[in-house]
Structures are given as structure tokens and as C-alpha cells.
Amino acid sequence: MKPRILLIYTGGTIGMMANPSTGELQSLDFDYIHQQIPEIARLDLEVIPISIAQPIDSSHMQPAHWTELVELIAQHEATVDGFVILHGTDTMAYTASALSFMIQGLAKPIVLTGSQLPVGILRSDGKENILAALEIAGKKHSTGTPLLQEVAVFFQSKLFRGNRVSKISAHQFDAFDSPNYPLLGVAGVEIEIHANELLEQTKTNTAYFKQLDARVGLIKLYPGINLSAYQSVFTPEVHRAVVIEAFGSGNTPNHEAFAKVLSAYVEQGGILVTISQCTSGSIQPGKYASGHLLAELGAWNGTDLTTEAALTKLMWYLGTTTNPHQAGFCTVIAGESA
Ligand code: ASP
């Protein structure tokens, strides 16, 4: 029997077409994908197309869309071998990260892909991305179990772990990277999957989490930052947790006004999470004197999480835990950190 893959359309450039009068790119009906890529029918797969209720440019993505995707996947888990999600590139890394926390223990692939050019344009990268993503999602071990058992992003011949990837280019076809984790595979003449890098699911049941708490903030430090201007960010009723993109291995400015805003937030019950604004490497709290402040304030160590993974993991963790604490947050869920 051919592997059955659910192809879920969420919108994005991949399914856009230029409005003939204004030239503006607009979302199209999902049928368009089939007209543009008749090759889908030639794959040794049974591809079942489906669309979210209202396809969007992924800049409009909200946690409610992630819940919609989780529901769609849960509804079809028993009847398909894998999932391919067509998604705009702008927030693809956020969606991939969110799904890796919201769907745990699923021993089937969820591969997100998209394109930099609409599929209707001659030089589009969309066709290859879709065809390869579908082929990857259909790959199985000789035992019949799916090869890939995690959330991944496929883009421009590279297969990445979904919660390790970031969009790094607004104009190149090679638009994604995962500096803190090796590629899961490469599509060359053959599609190579790097078995040693893959997650293996050991749970017998899939756990679906639909509850997220989006009261999560983000601040990127820069020399001269005036934290008191961000007072409303550091208000626990607004943000239960704030991710601090610190310098290097977790360093911060050391002046009193800066520390005061953070300590007042923590005293009121706010949670700080430190990640690095460097794209590779990890938080090392004690490495420099300037790295002590956040650790002394009890900031949770975000180690080598991407911004996308840190924010979505917090949304999931705060949405599902009654007594959030550092050790719980730092437990690795889906290979998101070292
Ligand atoms: N704005 C688009 C989106 O993310 C860009 C893209 O798809 O590449 O939906």
C-alpha cells in the first residue's frame, strides 16, 4: 500500500499569485497547488490535500492557528502515515517549534515547507520543496514504521529539526539554517536522511496539547537600552515570562537602573528566561562577571534554544503547567536544546 500523506495548506508565498491589476501577491485557492504541480500525482504516495479554514500570509499566524493544526493532525493521525504542511516562510520556524511541543510522541513525520517565490512563477523553488517534502514524509523503515518521527522543516534541499531552525534570509532560496543542530538530511541526487540525528519516539501514545499561554514577552538587549521604557513588558499580568536575548553567553549591562527593572519584575512573580542573541553557542551563566546578573535573579537558562523555540516552549509550558519551575522548563521535550 502506498504511504498516505496529509498535505495541509496554510497559505504563504507558495500558494500566492500576482493580482493582474495591482501586481500585489494574494493568497489563492488550494486547488491552485494541484494545477501547478501535477507531478504530485506521479509520486508513489497517496496525497490527501486539505486546507486550514482561512489560509493566511504567515505573518498573521497566531497561537490559535497552531491549535487548528494540532486538531487537524489529531483527527487524521490514525489514517495517514505522515503530514506535510505548506506554510509561509516568515513564521515557519515558530510554527515548527510550537508543533514540536504541542504534539508529543507522534511516531510520524510532520514536515513543513514553503517557498521564496510563488509556485506559479517559473523560477519558483516551491515545486521542488513540496515534492521533496512529500517524498521525505513518505519514507519508511523496512519494518514499515516512518523514518522521520518528528517535526522538521524542509527547504532548499535541506532537512532541519523544526525546533532548531530559523529563517536567515529574506531573499535567498537558501533561507533557513539551524546553527546549533546538524541537518537531518539533504536532498541531492538521492534523498539522504541522517539517521543518527533523528529523534526516535518511545511513547506508545501521542499527547496533544492545545492549551498555550501567550503571555510571553521578548527583549533583545543592546548597548544603551533603557529598560524602564519597557515597563509594561515587565508586568507579570501582561507577561508571565520574558525571554531576554542577552549578549554572548548570557551577559548583560551591569548598571543599577537595568537590574532594578528586572528584579522588580521577578519580585512580583515574573519569570525571566535567558537565551543568546548569537545564532550559535549556548548560555553559560558563570562565564563572565557580566553574566551573573540574570543567574542571580533566578533567570531560567535557555541554553542554546532559538528565539522561536524559547517563546513557543514557554507558551506551551506555561499553558500546561500549574507550578512552572526552571527544571521543568529545561527538560528537553523534542530535541530542542542540547
Ligand atoms: N510573507 C510570506 C509568508 O510568510 C512570505 C513567504 O511565504 O515566504 O507567508
Boltz pocket constraint, residues with backbone or C-beta under 6 A from the ligand:
constraints:
  - pocket:
      binder: B
      contacts: [[A, 11], [A, 12], [A, 13], [A, 14], [A, 56], [A, 57], [A, 58], [A, 59], [A, 87], [A, 88], [A, 89], [A, 90], [A, 91], [A, 114], [A, 115], [A, 116]]
      max_distance: 6.0
